[in-house]
Structure formats: structure tokens, C-alpha cells
Amino acid sequence: MLDPKKLLDDLLGSKAPGSQSTVSDGVGKVTQLARDNPLATGAIAAVLLGTGAGRSITKSAVKVGGLAAIAGLAYKAYQNYQSGKAPEQPAAKAEPELLPPPAGDAFNPTTAPQGEENFALVLVRAMIAAARADGHIDETEKAKITERMGQAGMSAEAQDFIQKELATPVDIDALVNEAKTEAQKIELYTASRLAIEPETRAERGYLDLLAGRLRLPDALVDHIEATVSNAKV
């Protein structure tokens, strides 16, 4: 049976597939799994999907798990936006601590109207859609992804789900409609931004289109961008 929360952890590098160690603890091993795409990163999304993520989330984000990490980053960005602060500058030395949203808050995963598991699956779909933004995943790349997933020890259910998502045309409006609350809209964009580094016009264009469809204010998007950038190493 597919475990959406574990799959989200795997894609964000929160837990190494098939083990209790974090991907960040085994960067060399994970990178070796993608010898044809040797990124110095702990993010399974970069390894499996061949994206240009290039950086993993910080250990602070790893500790709280994928779903809570996305919620925590979205919550932090929103709080900064609401307070009128300028977007965060990169941390100088100390890694910023990331905490999950308070219990009962709209950003807390336990308050998801559709349930934690279902919303975790929405976020996984959002990450895969973002990873496909530059159009580089052709049939040859899909075959490589299948090989990488097997090497990474992902479950058959997780592999099947990812392959089906890769074979299905991205429907950005359907994805946006899965965000049932304002908080979830912010989390959906946060997850998408975590999956990629927008270095191409296609990637930047996709994120801009997504923000527009979600009706996120430009200033809020700036805070999300800054918060996510500050949570990557």
C-alpha cells in the first residue's frame, strides 16, 4: 500500500529509502545511484527525476519530516509576510531552526480537510509536476528513473505511482483545486519550489504560472522564495 507521507520524505531527502538514516547522512551513496547525473545533493527528487535541484534541505528541516517541513516553511514565510518584514536574507553561519506549525493552526498537517495522507499525495504530485517543468523527462529519461527508483529501494507502489504521474499530462488547474485552504495553497507552492531551482525560463515560468493560479500575492511569493532558499544547503 502506498505511503504518501513516506514518499514525500523520500522525495525531500528526509529519510533515505529503506533505512532510518537521513539522505543527508549518505550523500555519497545517493549520488552514486545517479552516476550519469552526479549532483552533490541529498534530495532524492534530484537523483530520481534528474532535476537541477543541486541542494538539499537543511538538517533542521530533515528532522521534522517532509510534510511538517513543507508546512513549517510555508508557515514561516506567511508569518514573515504578515508581519511586514523584508524577505529573509541567507543565514550567515548558524542554520535557522525549523519548527512545525502550532497544533490546530491552518498550516499544521493535522488540520488538512482531506486528511494528512491525501494532502501529502497532493504535495508529491506538485513536486513531480515542478520537476517536469523544463520538459526534459522523455522516454529515455523515464527508463533511467525506473532504474534509479529500483536502486534506491523504493517500494513497488511508490515506483508505480511516480511512473503514472510522469505519464500523465500536468493539469495545473486540477492540482491547484486540490489545495482546499489558503494555507494549503501556500504549502503547494512551497513544495513545488523545494523540488527545483528555477534556473531555466521554463522552470521560472511554471512557478510564476502556479503562483498566479493559486492567487498568491507577489510579496508573499517573495517570502516563500527567500524562506525556501534559506532552508537549502
Sequence and secondary structure as in RCSB ss.txt:
>XXXX:A:sequence
MLDPKKLLDDLLGSKAPGSQSTVSDGVGKVTQLARDNPLATGAIAAVLLGTGAGRSITKSAVKVGGLAAIAGLAY
KAYQNYQSGKAPEQPAAKAEPELLPPPAGDAFNPTTAPQGEENFALVLVRAMIAAARADGHIDETEKAKITERMG
QAGMSAEAQDFIQKELATPVDIDALVNEAKTEAQKIELYTASRLAIEPETRAERGYLDLLAGRLRLPDALVDHIE
ATVSNAKV
>XXXX:A:secstr
   HHHHHHHHHTSS TTSSS GGGGHHHHHHHTTTS      HHHHHH  S    B HHHHHH HHHHHHHHHH
HHHHHHHHT       SSS        TTSTTSGGG TT HHHHHHHHHHHHHHHHTTT    HHHHHHHHHHHH
HHT  HHHHHHHHHHHHS   HHHHHHT  SHHHHHHHHHHHHHH    SHHHHHHHHHHHHHHT  HHHHHHHH
HHHHHTB 
